[in-house]
Amino acid sequence: MRRFREDKELVEDYGERIKRAREAKGLSREDLARLVGIKVSTLRSIENQDFAPDVETAEKLEKILGIKLFQEVSDADNAASAAGGSVRGADILAFRSRREEVKKKKKKGD
C-alpha cells in the first residue's frame, strides 16, 4: 500500500470510497475535479485505482467528501521499516493484483 507518512497509508479501497461519496453528494466528476483542482481524467484514474492521489489531493478529497482515505500503518509494517526492511515491492505487486481483480469484476458485471 502506498505510504504517505511514517504512520499513515492510503486505504485499499480509496477509489470506491471516493466514487461512492461523490455520487452520494450528487457531484459529477467534473464538479469534484474542479473543487479539488485536478483534471477530470486524473479523478477518473484515481476512482478506477489506476494510480493513487498524492497527499495534497487525498486530503482535499477527504475534506470535500467527508471521508477517510488514510489508515494507520500496522505494527508489522512499522517493524519492517525500523529493521531497515521494505514492504514497498510487495505492496506494489499487491496493488497491481488488486487493480486487476477490480477490473475483472467490472468486466463480469457488464
PyMOL commands that set and color helices and strands:
alter all, ss='L'
color gray80, all
select helices_A, chain A and resi 14-24+29-36+40-47+55-65+75-82+88-109
alter helices_A, ss='H'
color red, helices_A
select strands_A, chain A and resi 3-5+8-10+70-72
alter strands_A, ss='S'
color yellow, strands_A
deselect
rebuild
show_as cartoon
